[in-house]
């Protein structure tokens, strides 16, 4: 569409005349808008000129998580949260202890909004850097599964266990207390993962329960029994099933991941020491919100999603962990949590990760 304007020009005889030229009509709206803006700004009687401009709603925002939980375990539920909320979630995966050290080093400049740790040891290492979590979220889990000061909250439960080869041992052959693993009869038959965060949390519980001297003696006894070192829990379970070791010290759910794939013929099972003690420790994987976070609201949304029935059912059915929220059933085949002789070691007793790592270095177990 176009409109025509007259332009004064001279014809061949030198007379003035009006020439008509088409101009695109598309420029008219722009001119009109500019005119209206100008007149509105200049008019003191226009009430609308002083009316507040309506803000455009902001998007759902973002969230940066430092996860000491492995990618294979938690990425699916984190993706579900992102899809459900539209929040852009960025995750940095590494070992819990390493991430705790990174957050300490980064200090106020840390990009992390939330620290999702494998165990209370990592959470305790930076507990002073957390913001308080809302009371409504804390109330969703038992008292033993959250920080006493409300700085972090448990998301799922994980029990320490002995995984054993069913072709060489029965449950009746296993010690009632892991102290007995230092008996020379177990020499060359054991496995452990000293650099694993959950193992180190267990040793921290030992130090709290047994004391430094007895814990050191147990560690030295395990070294004397030539316990084979593995990088983490999964290869220990595989080694037990293959007969490479007779007993490994692991978290309970790794066995059930194998059994979900290979069935009941898998030649390993879990045993929770009947005498309890640190070998039956029930720990939580939990999370805290960094006080320096610019996205605390999204961080609380994340915790709420993890503690919702959907989130808890994921941990129960997909990772074979113990749900912490009432009303969610544990996975089939797991020993009910109330039947495990828990030593009563509280989360606050598992926070001295630095002291545990120093002891492990002193004994020569980790570099």
Secondary structure, 3 states (H helix, E strand, C coil): CEEEEEEEEECCCCCEEEEEEEEECHHHHHHHHHHHHHHHHHCCCCHHHHCCCCCCCCCCCEEEEEECCCHHHHHHHHHHHHHHHCCEEEEEECCHHHHHHHHHHHHHHCCCCEEEECCHHHHHHCHHHEECCCHHHHCCCCHHHECCCCCEEEEEEEEEEEEEECCCCCHHHCCCCHHHHHCHHHCCCEEECCCCHHHHHHHHHHHHHHCHHHHHHHHHHHHHCCCEECCCHHHHHHHHHHCCCCEEEEECHHHHHHHHHHCCCCCEEEECCCCCCHHHCEEEEEEEEECCCCCHHHHHHHHHHHCCHHHHHHHHHCCCCEECCCCCCCCCCCCCHHHCCCCCCCHHHHCCHHHHHHHHHHHCCCC
